[in-house]
Amino acid sequence: MSKMLKVRLAHAAVVAALAGISGAAVAGGFGVGTVSGSGTGNAFSGGAAVAEDSSVAWTNPAAMTLLAPGTAVSGVGHIIMPSSDFRNGGSTGAFAGAGTGEGGDGIGAVMIPNVYLTTAITERLRLGLSVNVPFGLGTNYDQGWRGQLTSLQSHLETININPSLAYRLTDRVSVAAGVSVQKIDAILTAFTGAAATGNLRLEAGDTSFGYNLGAMIQATPSTRIGVTYRSKVRYTVEGSVYFTGTVTAGNGLARADITMPDSASLSAFHVLNDKWELMADATWTGWSSIKRLDVQRTSGPLSGQVLTTLQFNWKDTVRLGVGANYKYSDRIKLRMGLAFDPTPTNDVDRTPRLPDQDRTWVAFGVQYKPSKQGTIEVGYAHEFVKDSSINHATPPAPGRLIGSFENKVDILTLSYSHRF
């Protein structure tokens, strides 16, 4: 293999790593989607109009004015159990050989923690704090698998800290605003195609900021409407590139600019009678902000060179959900929910780092109140995910990775909320 081809393959590996800035997520695109303990059992339907616990500091901070006076905290743990198995469909060129197999189950279980706090400053003014994970998860395929030139490991973590304030304007209307400080860290690997350069390893990160707005309207004594908006968060992801082989001339620094999308939700919550509560929502996400990714070197004699441009061409999506609660007793509430969450990806530009497709959520949950101050939530959701087709090339490697991924996701949530 010529030296020039090795360099080009190394460049392609940099691109493949940066392109996989997230692995298979719980929600469409890069979204994690699991935010509250009470929400899992309802498939996170009606979230902007719900006022169950201090997690409203994230879902709609205007709902903080509906909580009982005092201070409340919620600790939430989501166990995410995704599965994604590749099935070859006639891959060609460098991807035709079976290698060590089809990559195994490229997605493993992970635990996502969330913490929320709300407190009353005055009768009308409330303060909230959210610490959660809005984007992330990852993929990890076997070394030597058929598609190793496109992806081996994709590990992404985001941590979001979001203080917010809510004010009750009238007995029926509350408004809120908040600021997000969001940190992203990624470890990404791919095979370069040459034993001399080996695997590429990219460690990159950035910290950026966004804002959010919310409103809650008590339309009737039994019906309320919630509206929220979250801004875009713009990142310049910078990091170090390492190669595991004997040729390390490609080691250095690289960067890429990427914008996480803005979103808006409209939710309704209705008390049907003393036993039943109904909810529904529509959430728009501006995934079309992610059209392409330009990868640049930032060190060495080629600093400033655009290594390549990767096309995403994502589209905006609208997630729809409905849910219901049944008050079995003063201490026990049963939850259920159904949601449809379309993918922003397309069959032309999809890669193994994000084998996303349309999702249908089916969820159940139980709320138990062991005391007047404490609330336990247990929720389970299953995502039926459509098979995602792949027809992907990694120039200059010849051929294409062709096939499909069989996907599914299970979510188990446990939370405890306490009022002081």
Number of C-alpha atoms within 10 A of each C-alpha: 7 6 8 9 14 20 17 17 22 27 21 24 29 28 24 26 29 27 25 25 25 25 28 30 23 24 24 23 28 25 20 19 18 27 28 32 30 30 30 31 31 32 31 31 30 30 33 34 31 26 21 18 26 29 34 28 30 29 26 29 37 35 32 34 28 18 19 13 18 14 18 22 20 23 20 24 20 23 17 22 17 23 20 25 19 26 16 19 14 12 20 14 12 19 25 18 13 15 14 12 17 19 23 16 18 24 23 15 15 14 13 20 18 22 21 26 24 29 23 20 14 11 11 17 19 27 23 26 25 26 23 22 24 19 24 27 28 26 27 20 25 18 19 16 20 24 32 26 27 30 29 27 25 30 20 22 19 19 19 22 19 22 23 26 25 28 22 21 11 11 10 13 18 24 25 25 21 22 19 22 16 23 17 20 19 25 21 30 28 28 30 29 23 17 13 15 23 19 23 26 22 26 20 23 20 16 17 14 17 18 18 23 21 27 24 29 20 18 13 10 9 12 17 21 23 27 23 26 22 20 18 19 18 17 19 15 21 22 21 16 21 21 24 16 14 10 15 15 11 17 19 17 19 26 20 19 14 18 16 20 20 19 19 19 24 19 24 25 25 21 16 12 11 8 12 15 18 21 26 25 25 21 22 16 25 19 25 19 18 18 14 16 18 17 23 22 21 18 14 11 8 11 13 14 13 15 17 14 13 16 15 21 17 20 17 17 20 19 20 21 24 21 25 23 22 17 16 13 10 8 13 17 18 21 26 25 26 23 23 19 21 21 24 24 25 18 14 13 15 22 25 29 26 23 27 31 26 19 24 20 22 21 25 22 25 21 23 17 16 11 10 9 11 16 21 21 25 24 26 23 24 20 24 17 22 17 19 23 23 25 19 21 21 19 15 14 18 13 17 21 27 20 16 19 23 17 23 19 22 19 22 21 26 20 21 20 24 18 20 11
